[in-house]
Amino acid sequence: MPNDFTGRTLKIVEPGEIPLANFKVKGGLWTGAAASAVFTLVDAAGRTYDITFPSDGFVVTIPEWGWISGPAAITAMPSGEMALYLGTK
């Protein structure tokens, strides 16, 4: 299943570009990843968001990140599925 950026929930399963202009991340969930896997997102302003999957975890809850300058790049996504929930304001 490829990445899906068409709805209010971004579904990410592999590295690549998020082809959206500025967007607001209200939170999210990362499931099914291997222990110590690292997810990295870098926005157009150069801000980096890194998350490491814990060795004893089944789900990682993503906090609100606020506005992301797009387009953004997912530079690391080794396993699992990331769901980022978009805000409207």
Residue pairs with C-beta under 8 A, 6 or more apart in sequence:
1 11
1 13
2 13
2 14
3 10
3 11
3 12
3 13
3 14
3 16
3 18
3 74
4 10
4 11
5 11
5 18
5 19
5 20
8 85
8 86
9 83
9 84
9 85
9 86
10 18
10 82
10 83
10 84
10 86
11 81
11 82
11 83
12 18
12 74
12 77
12 81
12 82
12 83
12 84
13 77
13 80
13 81
13 82
14 74
14 77
15 73
15 74
15 75
15 76
15 77
16 73
16 74
17 71
17 72
17 73
17 74
18 41
18 68
18 70
18 71
18 72
18 73
18 74
19 70
19 71
20 70
20 71
20 72
21 70
21 71
22 67
22 68
22 69
22 70
23 67
23 68
23 70
23 86
24 66
24 67
24 68
24 86
24 87
24 88
24 89
25 62
25 64
25 65
25 66
25 68
25 84
25 85
25 86
25 87
26 64
26 85
26 86
26 87
27 61
27 62
27 63
27 64
27 84
27 85
28 61
28 62
28 82
28 83
28 84
28 85
29 59
29 60
29 61
29 62
29 82
29 83
30 39
30 51
30 53
30 59
30 60
30 62
30 80
30 81
30 82
30 83
31 58
31 59
31 60
31 80
31 81
31 83
32 79
32 80
32 81
33 39
33 53
33 60
33 78
33 79
33 80
34 53
34 78
34 79
34 80
35 53
35 54
35 55
35 56
35 57
36 52
36 53
36 55
37 52
37 53
37 78
37 79
37 80
38 50
38 51
38 52
38 53
38 76
38 78
39 50
39 51
39 53
39 74
39 76
39 77
39 82
40 48
40 49
40 50
40 51
40 74
40 75
40 76
40 77
41 48
41 49
41 68
41 72
41 73
41 74
41 75
42 48
42 49
42 72
42 73
42 75
43 49
43 68
43 69
43 70
43 72
44 69
44 70
44 71
44 72
45 69
47 68
47 69
49 65
51 60
51 62
53 60
53 79
53 80
54 60
62 82
62 84
64 87
